[in-house]
């Protein structure tokens, strides 16, 4: 398969999809190893962030607990670190580069649906166009572009942005 690499993400040309190269290795469970593993996943536009957030949360707990770099971690965090075993599944994740339907015709109207969520661990936002999923300009001034009367509450279980704020296991 022909692979192009850019900004830490691989692009598989044959299937026109983005993917990740994951090599977690097998090291002792220390803060140094956890930091190395979490930092080895370069995800500049956040495609894998809902999954990576769990590793970052474990690392944050180690810093808060004052664990030294080469000390072994608590049994509780060892249980959470099983996340590394699931990390290899990111190799299987394929994200199509283009979401345009094959028979895409001229757009007659456009609706933009935005979802956001936040927790103590993180926050996330995703946007959907009616016919095409696309990256939205996150920096658009919300006050100038929307009215709170158009904002609706969506339960966490139905909110697509929930995974970005709480994390996701494969």
N, C-alpha and C positions, 0 to 999 in steps of 0.2 A: 504494500500500500504506500502511496506517495504521501508523505507528511511534510508540511511546512510548519516551522516553529516561529512564533512571534509573541513577544511580551509574556513568555512563560506558558502560553497556551498552544496546543497543537491543533493544526487544521488539517483534517483528512480530506484531501482533494477529491478522491473518488466518490465519497458519500456527501461531500460538501457540509461537513459538520466539525464543530470544535470538540476537543477531548483533552484529557489531562494525562500527563505521565506521572505515575505514582510509584515510588520505591521506598516504602516505609522502613525497610531493614528490620533487623532484630537486635535491639540494643537493650541494656539494662534500663529499668524504668526510673529515670531521674529527671529532675527539672531540665537539665541540659538536653537530654534526649527528647523530651516532650517539646521543648522550644525548637529544637532542630527539625523535628517532624512537622510541627505546625507551620513553621516558617518555610519549609521546603515546597509548599503548595502555593505557587504564585497564581493568583486569581485577580487580575487587575480590574475586571469589570463585574466581579461578584457572582459569576455563574454557579460556583460551588459553595458560596458563602454559607447557605443554610446548614451544610454539612460541616464545614470547617469551624463554624461558630462553637461547636461542642468542644473541640480541641482547644480553642482559644479560652473558653470558659474554664477548663481544667488548668491551663497555664496561669490564668488570672488567680485562681484559688491558691496555687502554689506560691505565687508572689505575695498574696495577702497573708498566707500562713507563715511567711518568712523562711520557707524551705531553701536550703543552700543548693547550689547548682548540682552537686554530685551526691547529695543525700537521697536515699531511697524514699519513696512517697508512702503516704498512709494507705491502709487497706481500702478505705473508702474511695480514695482517688484511683487506686489500682483498678477497682471495679469499673469506674468510669472510663479508665484508659483502655478498656477493651474496645473503645472507639477505634483504636489503631488497627484492630483486626478487620473492621468494616471499611477502613480507609481504602483498601485495595479495590473495593467495588467502584470507586471513582474512575478507575480505568475503563469501566464499561459504560460510563455516562457519555452519551453523544448528544450534542446540542446543535440542531440544524442551524446553519448560518443564515438561511433565508426562510421565512415563514410564509412567503407569498404562494397562494394556491396555484396549481399548474395552469388553470384557465382563468387567470386573473384578468378582469376587464377594467374599463375606465371607472374610477371611483366617482360615485354620484353624491355620496354624503359620508362624513367621517364622524365617528363618535370615539372619544377617548375615555376609557375607564381606568381610574387610578385606585390602587389599594395601598394602604400603609398600615404598619403595626409596630408596636414597640413593647419591650419588656426590660427588665433589669439588665439583661445580657446583651441586648442589641436592638436595632431597629431596621426596618426594611420597607421598601416601596417597589411596586411593580405597576406597569402600565400596559393596557391592552387597547389596540385599535380594534374596531369592529371586525375587520377582515384580516388583520395582520398584527402579530405580536412584534413590537419594535421597541427600540430604546427611546425613551422620552427624555426630553431635556429636563433633567432634575433641577437645574438652576433657575427655571422659570419662577418668577415672583408669584407665589400663591395668591397674595392679596390682590394683585392686579389682574389675575387670570380666572379667579373663581369667586364664588360667593358661598359663605357657610350654609346658606339655605339649600345648596345642592349637595352638601356632605351628608352621608348616611352611615350609620353604625352597622358593621357586619360582624357577626359572631366569629370568634377566632377559628372555629372548625371550618367555616366557609370562606375565610379570608386568605387569598393566595399569598399575601405578604407575611402571614403568620410564621412561616418557616424561616424567613429571613431574620425575624426578631427573637425566635425561641430556639432555633437549631432544628436539625433534621437528621435522623439516622437513616442509612440506606436500607 
